[in-house]
Amino acid sequence: MAAETGDRAVRFSPSTDADPVLRSIRAAGVLPVVVIDDAERAGPLGDVLLDAGLPCVEVTLRTPAAPAALRALSRCDGLLVGAGTVLDAEQADGCLTDGVRFLVSPGYDEEVVERCRNAGALAIPGAVTGTEVQRARRAGLRVVKFFPAAAAGGHIGLRALAAPFPDMQFLPTGGIGLGTLREYLSEPSVLAVGGTWPVPRRLIAEGRWDEIHHLAVHTVAAAAACRVRGGAE
């Protein structure tokens, strides 16, 4: 269904609005994507994100520290934690025992989606073609990850892909920063935008929490302004 805001038609899927995880991600506007090398940095990072107004985070399974970091972040009261770069059912099983509420994958994997469904968690698989979107939609999903966003045509490519699917929402990730945030958040099909720019890997490794806090606060303000100007709220 669509709600009119100003001169833009804003699409809201009943299934996405009813899901508390998706509501939280939508409200944040930005999903920080974390690559972490030391699990001991996870707790302080979670505190910084919450204080800055970013109550959700995706930790990619690209480092050995990721599983322990997921456990630590899941203990941060009020923080919505998800695992990213989930490639198979074995990885999904390992993550879903750690208080993880959603899994993000670069592509679509039936077993990962099924594991999420059985655990009561949310699956957000990657999709950059109409065939992939239809496959996810047929499985009952209403949100997919548009990845790699910049390489797949940016917000213009996303707009074209989303046009035939008015009941689908997208989480664009890959090559996005503050400079292009408005382009994506102005699209009615975009649930939120994922990116590493609020949580640079190097700053996490060095424990530079004040700088990360500044980036996160700036990101929250920019996302809110984008949504207001774009008519997506």
C-alpha positions in Angstrom: 0.0 0.0 0.0 1.1 3.6 -0.4 0.8 6.7 1.8 1.0 10.1 0.2 3.5 12.5 1.8 3.7 15.8 0.0 4.2 15.0 -3.7 5.7 11.6 -3.2 4.1 8.2 -2.9 5.7 6.3 0.0 5.3 2.6 0.0 4.8 0.6 3.1 4.4 -3.2 3.2 2.1 -4.5 5.9 4.5 -7.3 6.6 7.5 -5.1 7.0 5.7 -2.6 9.2 4.5 -5.4 11.5 8.0 -6.8 12.1 9.7 -5.1 15.1 13.2 -5.7 13.7 12.3 -4.0 10.5 10.6 -1.2 12.3 13.7 -0.6 14.3 15.9 -0.6 11.2 13.6 1.7 9.3 13.5 4.1 12.2 17.3 4.3 12.4 17.5 4.9 8.6 21.1 3.6 8.7 22.4 0.1 9.6 26.1 0.4 10.6 28.1 -2.5 9.1 30.9 -3.5 11.3 34.1 -5.4 10.5 35.8 -6.1 13.8 39.2 -7.6 14.6 39.1 -7.7 18.4 35.9 -8.9 20.2 36.9 -6.9 23.3 36.1 -3.8 21.2 32.5 -4.9 20.7 31.1 -3.8 24.1 32.4 -0.2 23.9 31.3 0.0 20.3 27.8 -1.0 21.2 27.7 1.7 23.9 28.9 4.3 21.5 26.3 3.4 18.9 23.4 3.5 21.4 24.6 6.8 22.8 24.8 8.3 19.3 21.3 7.2 18.5 22.1 4.2 16.2 20.4 1.3 18.0 21.1 -1.4 15.4 24.2 -3.0 14.0 25.3 -5.6 11.5 28.6 -7.5 12.2 30.1 -9.2 9.2 31.4 -12.7 9.5 34.7 -11.7 7.8 37.0 -12.0 10.8 37.7 -14.7 13.4 36.5 -12.2 16.1 33.0 -11.8 14.6 31.2 -14.6 16.6 32.5 -13.4 20.0 31.7 -9.8 19.0 28.2 -10.8 18.2 27.8 -12.3 21.6 29.2 -9.2 23.3 27.0 -6.8 21.3 23.9 -8.9 22.0 24.5 -8.2 25.7 24.1 -4.4 25.1 20.7 -3.6 26.3 18.6 -1.9 23.6 20.9 -2.8 20.7 19.5 -4.7 17.8 22.2 -7.1 16.5 22.5 -8.8 13.2 25.1 -10.9 11.5 26.3 -10.2 7.9 28.0 -12.0 5.2 26.2 -15.2 6.2 26.9 -17.7 3.4 25.5 -21.0 4.5 23.3 -22.8 7.0 26.2 -23.7 9.3 27.1 -20.1 9.7 23.5 -19.3 10.3 23.1 -21.9 13.0 26.2 -20.5 14.8 24.9 -16.9 14.7 21.4 -17.7 15.8 22.5 -19.1 19.1 24.1 -15.7 20.1 21.0 -13.5 20.5 21.3 -12.4 16.9 17.9 -11.0 15.6 18.6 -10.9 11.8 20.9 -12.4 9.2 22.1 -10.5 6.1 23.5 -12.4 3.1 25.2 -11.3 -0.1 22.8 -13.6 -2.0 19.8 -15.9 -1.6 20.2 -19.2 0.2 17.1 -21.3 0.9 18.7 -23.0 3.9 19.7 -19.8 5.5 16.2 -18.4 5.1 14.7 -21.6 6.5 17.1 -21.5 9.5 16.0 -17.9 10.2 12.3 -18.8 9.9 12.7 -21.7 12.3 14.5 -19.6 14.8 12.1 -16.6 14.6 14.8 -14.4 13.2 14.7 -12.2 10.1 16.5 -13.1 6.9 17.7 -10.3 4.5 19.2 -12.0 1.5 21.0 -10.1 -1.3 19.2 -9.5 -4.6 20.2 -7.3 -7.6 18.1 -8.9 -10.4 14.3 -9.3 -10.9 14.7 -13.1 -10.7 16.4 -12.9 -7.3 13.8 -10.5 -6.0 11.0 -12.7 -7.2 12.6 -15.7 -5.6 12.8 -14.0 -2.2 9.3 -12.7 -2.6 8.0 -16.2 -3.3 9.7 -17.4 -0.1 7.5 -14.8 1.8 10.3 -12.2 2.3 9.5 -8.5 1.8 13.0 -7.0 2.3 16.1 -7.8 0.4 19.6 -6.4 0.4 20.6 -4.5 -2.7 24.3 -5.3 -2.9 26.7 -4.1 -4.1 24.6 -1.0 -4.5 27.1 1.4 -6.2 28.3 -1.3 -8.6 24.8 -2.4 -9.4 23.7 1.0 -10.7 23.3 3.0 -7.5 20.0 4.6 -6.6 19.0 4.8 -10.3 19.5 1.0 -10.7 17.6 0.4 -7.5 14.7 2.5 -8.6 14.4 0.5 -11.8 14.7 -2.8 -10.0 12.1 -1.8 -7.4 9.5 -0.5 -9.8 7.7 -3.8 -10.5 7.7 -4.8 -6.9 5.6 -2.3 -4.9 5.4 -4.7 -1.9 9.2 -5.1 -1.6 11.6 -3.0 0.4 15.4 -2.8 -0.1 18.4 -2.4 2.1 21.1 -0.9 -0.2 24.7 -1.6 0.9 28.1 -1.3 -0.8 29.9 1.9 -1.8 27.5 4.2 0.0 28.6 7.1 2.2 27.3 10.4 3.6 27.7 11.9 0.1 25.2 9.5 -1.4 22.9 8.9 1.6 20.2 11.2 0.5 20.0 9.6 -3.0 19.0 6.3 -1.5 16.9 7.4 1.4 14.8 9.5 -0.9 13.7 6.3 -2.7 10.3 5.1 -1.4 11.4 1.5 -1.7 14.4 1.9 0.6 13.9 0.6 4.2 17.3 1.9 5.3 20.9 2.1 4.1 23.8 -0.1 5.2 27.4 1.0 5.4 30.7 1.0 7.1 31.3 4.8 7.1 29.9 5.4 10.6 32.1 2.6 12.1 35.4 2.5 10.2 37.3 -0.7 10.9 40.6 1.2 11.7 38.9 3.4 14.2 37.3 0.4 16.0 40.7 -1.4 16.1 42.3 1.7 17.6 39.5 2.3 20.1 38.9 5.8 18.9 35.4 6.0 20.4 35.1 9.8 20.3 35.6 9.8 16.5 33.2 7.0 16.0 30.6 8.7 18.2 31.0 11.9 16.1 30.6 10.0 12.8 27.5 8.2 14.2 25.9 11.3 15.5 26.5 13.0 12.2 25.1 10.0 10.3 21.9 10.0 12.5 21.3 13.7 11.8 22.0 13.3 8.1 19.6 10.4 7.8 16.9 12.2 9.6 17.3 15.3 7.3 17.3 13.0 4.2 14.0 11.4 5.2 12.4 14.7 5.9 13.5 16.3 2.7 12.7 13.2 0.7 9.3 12.8 2.2 9.9 9.3 3.5 8.7 9.9 7.0 
